Amino acid sequence: MINTETSHMQTSAIHLKGIKISQNTTERSNNELGEITEPISTPVSVSEQQEWYGAPRPLSTSMLRDFRNKVRSGTFTGPTNGVCPGYLQCNMVVLRNGQDAFDFMLFCQRNKKACPLIEVCDVGSACPLGIAPGADLRTDIPKYRIYRDGILEEEVTDVTDIWPEDSVAFLIGCSFSFDEALTKGGIPLRSVEQNKCVPMYKTNLKCRSSGSLGGNVVVSMRPVKALDVSKMVEITSKFPHAHGSPICIGCPDAIGIQDVNKPDYGDAVEIKSDEVPVFHACGVTPQNIITESKVSFAITHSPGHMFIADLPSDTVF
């Protein structure tokens, strides 16, 4: 005989090492929403890295080590566009293990253009073992943002003291990863030329919601000569893990941007008379979602201040 109470109950779960995040469409207990099934993991050294079949192999270099040392010491706190060219750059979101983490994992799966998921750390771990073994996400990003109840509380350069024991850290692809390919293709980077952070804008493009999370896409903008737009589309389409091809070329009004000279994040840059603004989906989208959805607690990178992985930017995932 079928129990009618349980027959209508549908449960989905994500199991990672140290993570058990359950979602129940009818009733959920606190234990189901965020049970840690193994001891909290700690960062793993390079020597302890496992070999995974088919996985990209991180390759640390002196350039990356020097950059991380500068970030950890507070010597470098600026945006990372143009920094460590040729290496994969990532946005970061840290949530507490439980419903928010499940909803965000699902959100990334449903909105891959804006949130191409690169790595998810074990519960409690600040080491992205698959893409940068030995790195520490608490110290290796130039600037962080702290959100409480969806409100930006502060920006800091170290989050060691507030990193949750039940953290789940997500790393998302960034369009800075294809900047070197654009430069090699003869397409200059205006933000780098002017020593500015790339401009980013909220749009009227709605994301597909996931649980309590919903909101609109954020885009980044690069001015490109009209005659080079097709080349830019060709180059960036080869980087689906870094947002891929543009979602809008010219006509910012079409995506709800009223004034391209007033970005919501980053800095305004010059657009010359023979150029058009080209817009890519942006990994700051989660920060807009965190604000609109009033997420209770989150740590993110500060817009334009990325984590740089030990992988080439054109790595195939």
C-alpha positions as CSV (number, residue, x, y, z in Angstrom):
1,M,0.0,0.0,0.0
2,I,1.4,3.4,-1.0
3,N,1.7,6.0,1.7
4,T,-0.1,9.0,0.2
5,E,1.8,11.4,2.4
6,T,5.2,10.3,1.0
7,S,4.1,9.6,-2.5
8,H,3.7,13.3,-3.2
9,M,7.1,14.1,-1.7
10,Q,9.9,14.6,-4.2
11,T,13.5,15.0,-3.0
12,S,16.5,16.1,-4.9
13,A,20.0,16.1,-3.5
14,I,23.6,17.1,-4.4
15,H,26.4,14.9,-2.9
16,L,29.9,16.3,-3.0
17,K,32.7,15.3,-0.7
18,G,31.6,16.6,2.7
19,I,28.3,18.0,1.3
20,K,24.8,16.8,1.6
21,I,22.4,19.4,0.4
22,S,18.8,18.2,0.3
23,Q,15.8,19.9,-1.2
24,N,12.3,18.6,-0.3
25,T,9.4,20.1,-2.2
26,T,6.9,19.7,0.7
27,E,8.5,19.8,4.2
28,R,12.2,20.1,5.2
29,S,13.8,19.7,8.5
30,N,16.9,21.7,9.5
31,N,19.0,18.5,9.3
32,E,17.9,17.9,5.7
33,L,18.7,21.5,4.7
34,G,22.3,21.4,5.6
35,E,23.8,18.2,7.0
36,I,27.6,17.9,7.0
37,T,28.2,14.2,6.5
38,E,32.0,14.3,6.9
39,P,34.4,16.4,9.0
40,I,35.0,19.9,7.6
41,S,37.8,19.6,5.0
42,T,40.9,21.7,5.0
43,P,43.0,23.1,2.1
44,V,45.0,20.4,0.4
45,S,48.7,20.8,-0.6
46,V,49.9,20.3,-4.2
47,S,51.6,17.1,-3.2
48,E,48.4,15.7,-1.9
49,Q,46.5,16.4,-5.1
50,Q,44.8,13.3,-6.6
51,E,44.8,12.3,-10.3
52,W,41.3,12.5,-11.8
53,Y,40.7,10.9,-15.1
54,G,39.8,13.5,-17.7
55,A,40.3,16.5,-15.4
56,P,42.5,19.4,-16.3
57,R,45.8,19.4,-14.6
58,P,46.7,22.6,-12.7
59,L,50.2,24.1,-13.4
60,S,51.6,26.6,-10.9
61,T,54.1,29.1,-12.3
62,S,56.3,31.7,-10.7
63,M,54.1,34.4,-12.2
64,L,51.1,33.0,-10.4
65,R,53.0,32.4,-7.1
66,D,54.3,36.0,-7.2
67,F,50.8,37.4,-7.9
68,R,49.2,35.4,-5.0
69,N,52.0,36.5,-2.6
70,K,51.3,40.1,-3.5
71,V,47.5,39.6,-3.0
72,R,48.0,37.8,0.4
73,S,50.4,40.5,1.7
74,G,48.0,43.3,0.6
75,T,50.4,44.7,-1.9
76,F,48.0,44.1,-4.8
77,T,44.4,45.1,-4.2
78,G,43.3,46.3,-7.6
79,P,41.2,44.8,-10.4
80,T,42.6,41.8,-12.3
81,N,41.8,42.7,-15.9
82,G,45.1,42.3,-17.8
83,V,46.8,40.5,-14.9
84,C,48.4,37.1,-15.4
85,P,47.4,37.0,-19.1
86,G,46.6,33.5,-20.4
87,Y,45.3,32.2,-17.1
88,L,41.8,31.3,-16.1
89,Q,40.1,34.0,-13.9
90,C,37.1,33.2,-11.7
91,N,34.3,35.0,-9.8
92,M,33.6,33.7,-6.4
93,V,30.4,33.1,-4.2
94,V,30.6,31.6,-0.8
95,L,27.3,30.5,1.0
96,R,26.5,28.4,4.0
97,N,25.9,24.8,3.4
98,G,22.1,24.2,3.2
99,Q,19.2,25.5,1.1
100,D,21.0,28.6,-0.2
101,A,23.9,26.5,-1.4
102,F,21.5,24.0,-3.1
103,D,19.5,26.8,-4.7
104,F,22.7,28.5,-6.0
105,M,24.1,25.2,-7.4
106,L,20.8,24.8,-9.3
107,F,20.8,28.5,-10.3
108,C,24.2,28.0,-12.0
109,Q,23.0,24.9,-13.8
110,R,20.0,26.8,-15.1
111,N,21.8,30.0,-16.0
112,K,25.1,28.8,-17.6
113,K,25.7,31.8,-19.8
114,A,25.9,34.1,-16.8
115,C,27.2,31.6,-14.3
116,P,29.4,28.9,-15.9
117,L,30.4,26.9,-12.9
118,I,34.1,26.0,-12.8
119,E,34.7,24.5,-9.3
120,V,32.8,23.8,-6.1
121,C,34.9,23.4,-2.9
122,D,34.2,20.8,-0.2
123,V,32.2,22.0,2.8
124,G,34.4,24.2,5.0
125,S,37.3,24.2,2.5
126,A,38.8,27.3,1.1
127,C,41.0,25.4,-1.3
128,P,39.8,25.0,-4.9
129,L,41.7,21.7,-5.3
130,G,40.6,21.0,-8.9
131,I,41.9,24.3,-10.4
132,A,44.5,25.7,-7.9
133,P,45.7,23.2,-5.3
134,G,47.5,25.1,-2.5
135,A,45.6,28.3,-3.0
136,D,43.5,29.8,-0.3
137,L,40.2,31.6,-1.3
138,R,40.2,33.5,2.0
139,T,43.3,35.5,1.1
140,D,44.0,35.0,-2.6
141,I,41.5,37.5,-4.0
142,P,42.4,41.1,-4.1
143,K,39.1,42.4,-2.6
144,Y,36.0,40.8,-1.2
145,R,32.4,41.8,-0.5
146,I,30.4,40.7,2.5
147,Y,26.6,40.6,2.3
148,R,24.1,40.1,5.1
149,D,20.4,39.8,4.3
150,G,21.1,40.9,0.8
151,I,22.8,44.2,1.9
152,L,26.4,44.9,1.0
153,E,28.0,45.3,4.5
154,E,31.6,46.0,3.7
155,E,34.6,45.4,1.3
156,V,37.7,43.8,2.7
157,T,41.0,42.3,1.5
158,D,40.9,39.2,3.8
159,V,38.0,37.0,4.9
160,T,39.8,34.5,7.1
161,D,38.1,35.6,10.3
162,I,34.6,35.4,8.9
163,W,34.9,32.3,6.6
164,P,32.0,30.0,7.8
165,E,32.9,26.5,9.0
166,D,30.0,25.2,6.9
167,S,31.0,27.2,3.8
168,V,30.4,26.1,0.2
169,A,32.6,28.1,-2.2
170,F,31.6,28.3,-5.8
171,L,34.0,29.6,-8.6
172,I,32.4,30.9,-11.8
173,G,34.1,31.6,-15.1
174,C,35.0,35.2,-15.9
175,S,35.3,37.0,-19.3
176,F,38.8,38.3,-18.2
177,S,39.9,34.8,-19.2
178,F,39.6,35.6,-22.9
179,D,41.2,39.1,-22.8
180,E,44.6,37.7,-23.9
181,A,43.0,36.0,-26.9
182,L,41.3,39.3,-27.8
183,T,44.6,41.2,-27.5
184,K,46.4,38.6,-29.7
185,G,43.6,39.0,-32.2
186,G,44.2,42.7,-32.5
187,I,41.3,43.8,-30.3
188,P,42.6,46.3,-27.6
189,L,41.2,46.4,-24.1
190,R,40.1,49.9,-23.3
191,S,39.8,49.2,-19.5
192,V,43.4,48.1,-19.4
193,E,44.6,51.0,-21.6
194,Q,42.9,53.5,-19.3
195,N,43.9,51.5,-16.1
196,K,40.3,51.1,-15.1
197,C,38.0,48.2,-14.0
198,V,35.7,47.0,-16.8
199,P,32.3,48.6,-16.7
200,M,29.3,46.3,-15.7
201,Y,25.6,47.0,-15.8
202,K,22.3,45.6,-14.5
203,T,20.0,44.6,-17.3
204,N,16.3,43.8,-17.9
205,L,17.2,40.2,-18.9
206,K,15.6,37.8,-16.4
207,C,17.4,34.8,-15.1
208,R,15.7,31.5,-14.6
209,S,14.9,31.3,-10.8
210,S,15.9,28.6,-8.5
211,G,14.2,28.2,-5.1
212,S,14.5,31.5,-3.3
213,L,17.0,32.9,-5.8
214,G,16.0,35.1,-8.7
215,G,16.8,38.3,-10.5
216,N,18.3,39.8,-13.6
217,V,21.5,39.3,-15.6
218,V,24.5,41.6,-15.2
219,V,26.7,42.3,-18.2
220,S,30.2,43.6,-18.8
221,M,31.0,45.9,-21.7
222,R,34.0,46.3,-24.1
223,P,34.1,48.9,-26.8
224,V,35.1,47.3,-30.1
225,K,35.6,48.7,-33.6
226,A,32.6,48.0,-35.7
227,L,34.7,46.2,-38.3
228,D,36.2,43.9,-35.5
229,V,32.9,42.7,-34.0
230,S,32.7,39.5,-36.0
231,K,36.2,38.7,-35.0
232,M,35.4,39.3,-31.4
233,V,32.3,37.0,-31.6
234,E,34.5,34.3,-33.2
235,I,37.2,34.5,-30.5
236,T,34.9,34.7,-27.4
237,S,32.6,31.9,-28.6
238,K,35.6,29.5,-28.0
239,F,35.4,30.3,-24.3
240,P,32.0,29.0,-23.1
241,H,33.4,28.6,-19.6
242,A,34.0,32.4,-19.6
243,H,30.5,33.4,-20.7
244,G,31.3,32.8,-24.4
245,S,29.9,35.0,-27.2
246,P,28.2,38.4,-26.5
247,I,24.6,38.6,-25.6
248,C,24.1,42.1,-27.1
249,I,26.0,44.1,-29.6
250,G,25.3,47.9,-29.6
251,C,21.9,49.2,-28.6
252,P,22.2,49.1,-24.8
253,D,18.6,50.2,-24.5
254,A,17.6,46.8,-25.8
255,I,18.8,45.2,-22.5
256,G,17.6,48.0,-20.2
257,I,20.8,50.1,-20.0
258,Q,19.8,53.7,-20.0
259,D,23.2,55.3,-19.9
260,V,26.3,53.4,-21.0
261,N,28.5,56.0,-19.3
262,K,27.1,55.2,-15.9
263,P,27.9,51.6,-15.1
264,D,26.4,49.9,-12.0
265,Y,29.8,48.3,-11.2
266,G,33.3,49.1,-12.3
267,D,34.4,52.2,-14.2
268,A,33.1,54.0,-17.3
269,V,35.4,53.8,-20.3
270,E,35.6,55.8,-23.5
271,I,33.7,54.6,-26.6
272,K,35.2,56.0,-29.8
273,S,33.2,57.1,-32.8
274,D,34.2,54.0,-34.8
275,E,33.3,51.6,-32.0
276,V,30.2,49.9,-30.6
277,P,29.6,48.6,-27.1
278,V,29.7,44.8,-26.9
279,F,28.0,43.2,-23.9
280,H,28.8,39.8,-22.4
281,A,27.0,38.0,-19.5
282,C,29.0,38.7,-16.3
283,G,29.8,36.7,-13.2
284,V,28.7,39.7,-11.1
285,T,25.1,38.4,-11.8
286,P,25.2,36.3,-8.5
287,Q,25.8,39.5,-6.5
288,N,22.7,41.1,-8.1
289,I,20.8,37.9,-7.3
290,I,22.1,37.9,-3.7
291,T,20.8,41.5,-3.3
292,E,17.5,41.0,-4.9
293,S,16.8,37.7,-3.1
294,K,18.0,39.0,0.3
295,V,20.3,36.0,1.0
296,S,21.1,35.9,4.7
297,F,24.9,35.6,4.3
298,A,27.4,35.6,1.4
299,I,31.0,36.4,0.6
300,T,31.9,37.3,-2.9
301,H,34.8,38.8,-4.9
302,S,34.5,42.5,-5.4
303,P,33.5,43.2,-9.0
304,G,36.6,43.1,-11.2
305,H,38.8,41.5,-8.5
306,M,39.1,37.9,-9.5
307,F,40.6,34.7,-8.3
308,I,43.2,33.5,-10.8
309,A,43.5,29.7,-11.2
310,D,46.5,27.5,-12.1
311,L,44.9,26.7,-15.5
312,P,45.3,28.1,-18.9
313,S,42.4,30.3,-19.9
314,D,41.5,28.1,-22.9
315,T,41.2,25.0,-20.7
316,V,38.4,22.7,-21.9
317,F,36.1,21.5,-19.1
